[in-house]
Amino acid sequence: SALEQMRNVDVVVFDKTGTLTEGHPTVIGWLWAQGQEEHYKDVLLAAESTSDHPLAEAIVTALEGEEQVIPAHLDGFENITGKGVRVAYQGAEYWVGSHKLLKDYQANLSDILADMLTQYESDGNSIVYFGRENDLLAVIAIKDQLRVTSMEAIRELRTQDIEICMLAGDGERTASSVAGSLGIMRFVADAMPDDKEDFIHKLQLQGKTVAMVGDGVNDAPAVKEADIGVAMGISGTDVTKEASAVVILDDNFATIVAAVEEGRRVYDNIRKSIQFLLSSNLAEVLTILVATLLGFTILEPVHLLWINLITDCFPALALGMERGEPEIMRRRPRDPKDGIFAGGMGFDVAWQGLLVTAVTLLAYFSGLLLTCPVQMDWAALVH
């Protein structure tokens, strides 16, 4: 199961927008590159209303708060995956999206705007560009607060020697600022859906067990590609939830840490139960074998049934429900190639079985010698 497999995770990859951040972005700045005409915001509102991206929703919310802005009647629109949207209005083509779309249209960004954008991006804000054909019309700065649980969860995962990575569709400066705030050393900026999926695949080729945490449609391919896909339950899209193996219902990153801990606890308890059952049954077999070879009947069939019913069943159930060890979260992730007997468990089963056999035979023959000394023909046993 996905929960049991969480014990093997040694890399957790997070999407930025809506995953590490709260997913409730707000517009904090408008920078107009040209004189603002009345219908510009109408077109922008209509264009962003066609998208379900959190940044588009932030712009729609901001524009709907302005009394004189009314959605324009568009002649057509097209969604450009990972970049934004373009629409047609009164014979002109308008577009709104990331800096990738800005480059596609080869729109010029003035030095003054570039300097202002540098400050916005250095503060971790996302930037959306709005233009008409090859002309840049406006730049919108959007702030999305980091989740309160992000920092603590990442710190906890790092103490377990789990590598943390971040994938962001934002530019280098914005991604670097967010990653630095969370203490994430490895991140990918300008990540398209295919880039995210390729990044996961490259980690797997390195022998890593990867968990991918995402919320948006663009994250779905990477979530599906990962060994364990994790979707946000509240802010996540249906597509991402369907592609995932685990859904965080409360959108709380502490749940991921708890899932890793629970996966390790479950696996530990499975090993404990198997070790107990194998060692105890080995002791039964060896005890009966030795006693039979010596001509004694040490256990009747009813005794064996009683042992299997009472002394095997209930202790094994108790071990299966045992709490995790105090240091369970400080261990390195287990190698998924390791078998159930890895770490010396096979040796432990053998010596424990032999020890119980020796103690059982010693107790039996000692009691027999003390209670029935005349019946013990030790010379016959020796010869």
VOGU-3710 file (C-alpha; in Angstrom, 3 decimals, decimal comma):
1> saleqmrnvd> 0,000/0,000/0,000  1,011/3,646/-0,381  1,121/4,111/3,400  3,498/1,175/3,862  5,640/2,399/0,939  6,033/5,831/2,568  8,732/4,274/4,773  11,044/4,066/1,730  10,690/7,682/0,591  14,040/9,473/0,424
11> vvvfdktgtl> 12,993/12,446/-1,768  9,859/14,586/-1,403  9,156/16,977/-4,288  6,763/19,877/-3,687  4,946/22,036/-6,180  5,084/25,696/-5,135  1,828/27,463/-5,935  -1,077/26,121/-3,907  1,073/23,465/-2,247  3,884/25,173/-0,365
21> teghptvigw> 1,824/28,354/-0,521  -1,717/28,739/0,778  -3,262/28,905/-2,678  -5,073/32,171/-1,927  -2,979/34,714/-3,869  -3,792/38,426/-3,928  -2,785/41,162/-6,347  -0,395/43,603/-4,673  0,748/45,704/-7,623  -0,166/46,921/-11,125
31> lwaqgqeehy> 2,546/48,215/-13,440  1,236/49,629/-16,725  3,751/49,665/-19,549  1,562/51,855/-21,745  -1,309/54,241/-21,352  -4,248/52,376/-19,894  -7,320/52,247/-22,104  -10,780/51,608/-20,654  -11,305/48,205/-22,269  -7,937/46,720/-21,217
41> kdvllaaest> -9,133/45,579/-17,813  -12,389/44,345/-19,352  -10,427/42,097/-21,708  -8,107/41,004/-18,918  -11,056/40,082/-16,677  -12,722/38,101/-19,459  -9,453/36,330/-20,345  -8,603/35,310/-16,788  -12,163/34,159/-16,161  -11,493/31,338/-18,634
51> sdhplaeaiv> -8,694/29,952/-16,424  -8,885/28,073/-13,121  -5,263/28,803/-12,153  -4,914/30,382/-8,675  -3,068/33,403/-10,114  -5,854/33,962/-12,654  -8,427/33,742/-9,878  -6,517/36,397/-7,921  -6,640/38,796/-10,878  -10,358/38,111/-11,394
61> talegeeqvi> -11,034/38,820/-7,716  -9,098/42,092/-7,895  -10,863/43,275/-11,074  -14,317/42,295/-9,872  -13,763/44,636/-6,964  -13,564/47,584/-9,369  -16,997/49,019/-10,212  -16,255/50,153/-13,788  -14,711/46,853/-14,958  -17,075/44,609/-16,937
71> pahldgfeni> -15,985/41,388/-18,710  -15,567/41,965/-22,424  -17,319/39,755/-24,977  -14,437/37,810/-26,453  -14,342/36,545/-30,023  -12,337/33,498/-28,957  -9,805/32,182/-26,456  -7,120/29,497/-26,172  -5,534/27,949/-23,108  -1,752/27,557/-23,455
81> tgkgvrvayq> -0,670/24,829/-21,034  1,912/26,011/-18,552  2,057/29,528/-20,003  -1,330/31,277/-19,847  -4,164/32,165/-22,224  -4,649/34,176/-25,386  -7,906/35,695/-26,527  -9,327/37,558/-29,500  -11,180/40,841/-29,055  -12,317/43,242/-31,800
91> gaeywvgshk> -9,795/41,914/-34,301  -6,787/42,052/-31,946  -5,022/39,252/-30,104  -4,459/39,674/-26,358  -2,527/37,393/-24,086  -1,919/36,990/-20,343  0,429/34,614/-18,562  3,967/33,964/-17,411  7,248/35,331/-18,712  7,335/32,342/-21,110
101> llkdyqanls> 4,430/33,911/-22,968  6,216/37,264/-22,861  9,167/35,660/-24,658  6,937/33,904/-27,171  5,479/37,257/-28,262  8,905/38,945/-28,063  7,377/41,833/-26,160  9,824/44,430/-24,832  10,211/45,070/-21,116  11,562/48,521/-20,286
111> diladmltqy> 14,515/48,937/-17,937  12,330/50,770/-15,407  9,785/47,956/-15,307  12,552/45,376/-15,154  14,055/47,038/-12,065  10,664/47,155/-10,351  9,996/43,511/-11,208  13,334/42,486/-9,729  12,218/43,784/-6,344  8,828/42,075/-6,560
121> esdgnsivyf> 10,410/38,759/-7,570  13,097/39,001/-4,883  10,275/39,177/-2,341  8,869/35,891/-3,655  5,954/37,362/-5,606  4,601/35,795/-8,769  4,495/37,945/-11,916  1,778/37,860/-14,595  2,203/39,674/-17,926  -0,645/41,127/-20,001
131> grendllavi> -0,150/42,188/-23,606  -1,642/42,804/-27,036  0,143/41,026/-29,863  3,814/42,149/-29,583  3,188/44,935/-27,092  3,381/44,541/-23,323  0,475/46,355/-21,702  0,792/45,609/-17,987  2,579/43,608/-15,331  0,708/42,280/-12,294
141> aikdqlrvts> 2,505/41,310/-9,062  0,761/38,644/-6,968  1,535/37,544/-3,422  0,715/34,095/-2,069  1,564/33,473/1,591  3,576/30,388/2,519  1,655/27,780/4,480  2,346/27,955/8,202  2,987/24,202/8,270  5,441/24,228/5,342
151> meairelrtq> 8,563/25,243/7,241  8,004/22,877/10,164  7,170/19,904/7,944  10,210/20,460/5,710  12,464/20,769/8,751  11,063/17,535/10,186  11,498/15,657/6,906  15,079/16,869/6,624  15,920/15,433/10,063  15,019/12,039/8,590
161> dieicmlagd> 17,645/12,456/5,830  14,857/12,975/3,294  15,831/15,298/0,448  13,435/18,164/-0,295  12,944/19,597/-3,797  10,624/22,284/-5,181  9,153/22,727/-8,639  7,858/26,171/-9,644  6,436/27,660/-12,798  7,718/31,076/-11,685
171> gertassvag> 10,956/32,680/-12,793  14,349/32,059/-11,226  14,287/34,971/-8,762  10,811/34,197/-7,408  11,546/30,480/-7,059  14,907/31,187/-5,413  13,312/33,543/-2,899  10,613/31,042/-1,893  13,087/28,154/-1,723  15,435/30,224/0,436
181> slgimrfvad> 12,608/31,114/2,829  11,853/27,419/3,341  15,454/26,230/3,448  15,100/24,228/0,222  18,427/23,835/-1,561  17,272/22,140/-4,760  14,565/23,684/-6,923  13,536/23,994/-10,561  12,167/27,292/-11,913  10,161/27,800/-15,133
191> ampddkedfi> 8,883/24,253/-14,786  6,328/23,158/-17,379  4,154/20,035/-16,757  6,534/17,919/-18,859  9,539/19,344/-16,987  8,026/18,294/-13,665  7,398/14,762/-14,924  10,934/14,515/-16,340  12,426/15,722/-13,059  10,617/12,950/-11,157
201> hklqlqgktv> 11,770/10,362/-13,690  15,412/11,474/-13,413  15,297/11,086/-9,636  13,904/7,569/-10,027  16,711/6,673/-12,445  19,107/7,600/-9,625  17,512/4,893/-7,490  15,448/7,308/-5,415  11,993/6,577/-4,020  10,100/9,774/-4,799
211> amvgdgvnda> 6,949/11,304/-3,342  5,445/14,183/-5,344  3,068/16,629/-3,656  0,901/18,803/-5,887  -2,502/20,379/-6,285  -3,039/21,715/-9,813  -3,790/20,174/-13,190  -0,210/20,916/-14,265  1,058/18,729/-11,403  -0,993/15,654/-12,346
221> pavkeadigv> 1,597/14,060/-14,730  4,367/14,373/-12,121  2,099/13,122/-9,327  1,214/10,070/-11,420  4,873/9,454/-12,363  6,109/9,502/-8,757  6,409/6,355/-6,660  3,903/7,927/-4,275  1,701/10,722/-5,599  0,238/13,027/-2,963
231> amgisgtdvt> -2,585/15,483/-3,701  -3,943/18,335/-1,608  -7,490/17,472/-0,546  -8,979/20,960/-0,173  -7,188/23,023/-2,800  -6,320/20,139/-5,159  -8,053/19,578/-8,473  -10,008/16,394/-9,217  -7,501/15,420/-11,918  -4,598/15,522/-9,466
241> keasavvild> -6,525/13,626/-6,797  -7,340/10,851/-9,256  -3,674/10,608/-10,302  -2,453/10,396/-6,697  -2,122/7,492/-4,280  -2,570/9,651/-1,171  -4,871/12,641/-0,616  -4,187/15,038/2,280  -7,728/15,871/3,326  -6,761/18,766/5,611
251> dnfativaav> -4,012/20,259/3,360  -1,712/20,109/6,381  1,906/19,190/5,664  2,223/17,677/9,120  0,086/14,882/7,657  2,924/13,977/5,275  5,343/13,666/8,189  2,759/11,591/10,055  2,294/9,370/6,981  6,036/8,673/6,764
261> eegrrvydni> 6,125/7,887/10,484  3,066/5,638/10,245  4,548/3,812/7,261  7,725/3,107/9,200  5,768/2,042/12,292  3,595/-0,367/10,305  6,628/-1,932/8,620  8,499/-2,240/11,917  5,525/-3,957/13,525  5,180/-6,351/10,594
271> rksiqfllss> 8,831/-7,325/11,037  8,386/-7,731/14,796  5,347/-9,981/14,331  7,094/-12,110/11,707  10,207/-12,419/13,853  8,173/-13,476/16,894  6,083/-16,019/14,987  9,053/-17,572/13,156  11,283/-17,802/16,230  8,516/-19,253/18,427
281> nlaevltilv> 7,466/-21,805/15,799  11,094/-22,730/15,144  11,447/-23,371/18,874  8,357/-25,631/18,812  9,674/-27,668/15,890  13,174/-28,056/17,362  11,824/-28,926/20,828  9,561/-31,680/19,507  12,297/-32,957/17,175  14,915/-33,253/19,940
291> atllgftile> 12,467/-34,761/22,433  11,249/-37,292/19,881  14,808/-38,326/19,003  15,454/-38,859/22,734  12,302/-40,940/23,085  10,158/-38,444/24,987  6,783/-36,912/24,211  7,246/-33,383/25,453  4,157/-31,813/23,826  0,829/-33,426/23,027
301> pvhllwinli> -1,219/-32,237/20,014  -3,580/-30,365/22,323  -0,588/-28,526/23,790  0,536/-27,444/20,317  -2,948/-26,213/19,481  -3,074/-24,242/22,714  0,344/-22,683/22,051  -0,603/-21,689/18,502  -3,952/-20,295/19,605  -2,900/-18,377/22,695
311> tdcfpalalg> 0,831/-17,752/22,799  1,217/-17,108/19,051  -1,966/-15,250/18,187  -2,389/-12,615/20,885  1,280/-11,570/21,288  1,542/-11,197/17,487  -1,584/-9,000/17,470  -0,135/-6,920/20,291  3,115/-6,431/18,361  1,127/-5,379/15,290
321> mergepeimr> -0,506/-2,555/17,257  2,625/-1,404/19,070  3,563/2,278/19,015  6,555/3,439/17,013  10,032/3,482/18,509  11,209/6,891/19,832  14,004/7,106/17,254  11,907/5,926/14,305  11,925/9,344/12,615  15,694/9,747/12,988
331> rrprdpkdgi> 16,506/6,681/10,920  17,603/6,854/7,342  14,999/5,684/4,802  15,211/1,949/4,160  16,472/0,694/0,825  13,392/-0,618/-1,049  15,572/-3,484/-2,333  16,111/-4,779/1,212  14,156/-7,946/1,995  12,072/-8,582/5,077
341> faggmgfdva> 15,034/-10,374/6,724  17,491/-7,532/6,115  19,338/-5,996/9,033  20,111/-9,306/10,756  16,517/-10,401/11,316  17,202/-13,903/9,963  20,024/-14,355/12,479  17,790/-13,070/15,279  15,079/-15,601/14,385  17,631/-18,438/14,472
351> wqgllvtavt> 19,286/-17,638/17,799  16,020/-16,808/19,525  14,489/-20,071/18,322  17,529/-22,033/19,530  17,530/-20,216/22,867  13,843/-20,936/23,516  14,416/-24,577/22,484  17,314/-24,945/24,933  15,428/-23,316/27,787  12,326/-25,446/27,131
361> llayfsglll> 14,270/-28,724/27,042  16,279/-27,757/30,125  13,108/-26,931/32,038  11,409/-30,136/30,931  14,261/-32,508/31,765  15,065/-30,691/35,008  11,453/-31,058/36,131  11,377/-34,673/35,015  14,590/-35,415/36,897  13,334/-33,803/40,104
371> tcpvqmdwaa> 9,884/-35,389/40,057  10,635/-38,808/38,560  14,352/-39,563/39,087  13,837/-43,324/39,060  12,202/-43,297/35,626  15,106/-41,439/34,014  17,416/-43,886/32,282  20,264/-41,506/31,470  22,576/-44,309/30,432  20,072/-45,356/27,799
381> lvh> 19,926/-41,798/26,572  23,686/-41,595/26,264  24,034/-44,941/24,507
//
